[in-house]
């Protein structure tokens, strides 16, 4: 199996070499050719890049980046791009080697979550020396990536540097307002009500920023599996704390949370599914959750509504 995997990797890297790479700016005054791995990163690049960027996003709505494997077509797209923006911090774990090799062949690669100061990152539980990659759940922290994208594009395309920086400044202001909105909205919940139980441990930054206790059934990466002891232990926690709702995620199969719900029911308590949160992916294009700001608002509204007591939101 290992030799087959190596053969596949070698074949894709051969494609990358054949397609060429290492272009440093727009050809003949055209748009900057950009590839983004996740649609969360893609939304950031699209907002700042505007009409000067020709953007391709590899992962669509509902795709789990922890498990995503690059296809030969993806490698061709990345190899022909002037810059590849990816989330980083091992979020796209199965693409790490390809991204590294393509970078060595001359393509520019930027891990936007790694633009966040290291001291602001959360260490991954169970992965010594690694950081939780889900930094976008702290809106204020995610704004650190805005300048990183803008300066990369400005460097590649100096002719439009002013436009990139102006859009970045405007978007950073929008994120300040969004962060304020989140803080005001969660104030509807008393501190003891702010307990968020989800399919996987993606909401650590959200919990730290907005004062929630967060528990995920799976670990920081969905490559892990939940064992019986994990489910039973979390079920005990839910019963002890009288938590009214738990949440599935759009990019994680619902069976994990459904098994947790059944374990709680076996203890004589009913816990509802409070909604489906957007964790590692945005919603469908053209819907309110099709943008980063839209997913933040959708998540916060779902969380607050599900955890509130009857009549508390009236």
N, C-alpha and C positions, 0 to 999 in steps of 0.2 A: 504493500500500500504506500509505503514511503517513497519507493522509486517512482510509482505512478504520480504521486503528488509533485515530486521534483520535476518529472517530465512535463507535467502541466505548467508548472511555474516557468520552466525553461522555454516552453513554447510561447507563453504569453509575453515573456520578456524579449523573445526574438521578434515578435510582432511589434513590440514597443520600439525596438531598435530599427526595424524596417520602416516604421512610420516616421522616424526622426523625432527630434525634440530639441529643447534648449533655446527656442525662440525667446527673445527678450522683450518684445514689445509688439504693438500692432503692426501688421504688414500693410505698407502703402497707405497709411492713414486710416486703416479700417479699425474695427472694434477689437478690444482685447479678448482673446479666446480664453475662457475660464471654465474649469470643471470644479464643481463642488460635490463632495461625497453625499452628505445628508441634506434633506430639504430645509433643515434648520439653518445650516451654514449657507445653503443656497439663498434663502430669504435675506440673510444679512448681506450677502454679496450683491444680490439684485437691487436691494434698497440703496446701497452706496454706489454701486457701479452704474446704475441707470442705463441710458441708451448707449453709452460708450462700451458696454460689455456684452459679449456674446457668450451666454451662460448655458452650460449643460449640467443637470443635476442627476447623479447616478441613482439615488434611492428615492422612491416615491412614498406616498402616504402609507403608513402602517408597516413599513419595512423596519426590521430590527437591525441596526448597524453592528451590534455585537456579533451577529451571526452571518452578516453579509459577506459573500465571496465575489470578488471581481470576475466578470466574464471577459472573454477575449475582446468583445466590443468595448467594454469599459476601459481596458488597457489601451486600445486604439484612441479613444477619446482623450484619456489623460496624456498620452504621448504627444498628441497634436496641440495640446493647450499651452498657452504661455505661462499659466499659473494654475496650480491645483490647490484649492482651499479645502481643508478637511478639519474635522473637529479635534482629533488628537487625544492625548492622554489615554491611548489604547482603546478608545471607543470603537474604532473600526479595526478591531483586533486581528481579524482574518485578512485584512488588506495591508497590514503593516509592512511586510516584506516587499510587496509590489510597490507601495509608495516610496519606500527607501530606494529600491533599485531604479525606479523611474527618475527620482531626484538625482541619483548618481549619474544618470545619462543626460542630465542637463535641464530637465524641466524644473521649474521653480515650485516648491511645495511649502505651504504655510499651514501650520496647525493652530487654528484660531483660539482654541481653549488654552493653549500654552502661552498666549499673550497675557493671560491673567497672571499677576505676580504670584510666585510660588508660595509665598507665605499666606496667600488668601485661599489656597486650594485645600481640600479636605483629603486626608489620607484614606485610601481604600481599606476597608476592614477585610482582613484575610489576605491582603496582597501587600506585603511589606515593601516600602519604597515606592509604591505606585499611588497615584491620586485618583479620586473619584472624577470621572470625566464629565459629569452632568452639570457643568458650571452654569449653563444657561438658565437654570431654575432660580437663580438669584439674579433678578433683572439688573440690579446695580452692578454686579460683577460682570455680567455679560456685556455691559457697555464698554468694558476694557477691550473687547475684541473689535469694536467699531473702528477705532483709530488704527489698529493693526491692518485691517482690510484696506482702509482708505490710503494709508501710506504705501502699502504694497502696490496698489493700482496706480497711485501717483508716480511711483518710481518706474513702473513699466510704461506708463503713458503720460509723460510730463506735460504734454500739450493740454490735457484735460485735468491736471492736478487740482486746479481751483475748484472744478465741479465736484470731484470726489470728496474734497475736504469740506465743501459747503454742505453736501448731502450728509456727510458723516456728522457734522456739527448739528444739523437739524434732527437727525435720527437720535443722536445722543440726548438731545433735549426731550424727544418723545419718550425715551426710555426712562428718564428721570420722572416724567409725569406718570408713566406706567407703574414704576416702582412705588410712587406715592399712592396710586390707586390701590395697589395690592395691599399695602399697609393699612389703608383706611378700611378696605373691605373686610379683611380678616378681623378687624376690631369688633365685628359683630359677634364673634365667638369669645367666650371667656377663656382664660388660659388653660383651664382643665379640659376644655372641649377640643383643644387643638392637638389632636392625635390622629395622624394620617397613616393608614395601613394600606399598602399597595402591593402589586404583583412582584415588583423587584425594587431593589434599594436605589432608586433613581432620584429621590427627592431630598437627599441630605442637604444640599445647598438651599433648597426652599425652606426646609425646617430651620436651618441656622439663621437665615435672613429674616424669616417672618414668625419665628417663635412657635414652631410646631415640633412635637415629638413624632418622629417618623420611624415606621417599621416596614421593611420589605420582606416578602416571603422568600424570594430569591435574593441573591447577593447583588453587588454593584453591576456585575455582568450576568446576562441571561444565559450564558453558557453553562452556568451551574444548574443543578436540579434540586428541587425541594424534597427532602426526605420526610418520612412520617413524623420523626421527632420535631422537625421544623414546623410542620403544620400543627401538631398537637401543642407545642409550646406557644405558638402565636395564638391559637384558639384560647388557651388558658388566659393569656394576656388580655384578649378582647373581652372575655367574660368578666375577669377581675376588674377591668377599667370601665365596663359597661359602655363600650364603644358602639354607637348606633349604626355605623356604616363603614364598609371597606370598599376598595376601588380596584377595578380591572384597568388595564392599559391597552391602548389601541395597537401597540406593537408587540404585545405579549399574549400568548394564547390564554383565554379566560379560564381554562380548566384548573389552573393553580388556585385562583381565588375562589372558584366554585368549590374546590375540595376543602378550602379553609372554611367557607361558609357552612358546609356540611358538618365539619368537625365542631363548629360552634353550636349548630343545631342539635347535635348529639348530646350536648351539655344542657339542653333544655332552654336555650336562648336563641332568639332570632336576630341575626345581623343582616341588614340589607346591603345589596350592591348599590353604592351611592352614585355610580356613574362610571363612565369610561374616560380615563384621563389620557391626555397626550403626553407621552414621556419622551421617547427617542425619535419621534416623528411628528410633523405638523399634520393638520387635517387636509382634506381634499382641496385642491385649488378652486378658488371662486367661492368657497364657503367662509363663514366668519373665522373658523379655526385654520384657514389656509395660510395665515401669516404667523410669525412669531408672537406678535402682540395679541393676535386673536386666540392663539392657543393658551397663552398666559391667562387671558380673561376667562376663557371657557373653563380652564382647570380651576381657577379660584372660585368662580361662581358655583361650579359643581361641588367643590369641597365644602364651601361655607353652607350651601343649601342642605347638603346631606348630613352634616355634623350638627346643624342647629337643632334646638329643641322645637317641638310643635309650637307655632305661634311666635317664635322668637324673631322671625324675619318679617313679621307683619308691621 
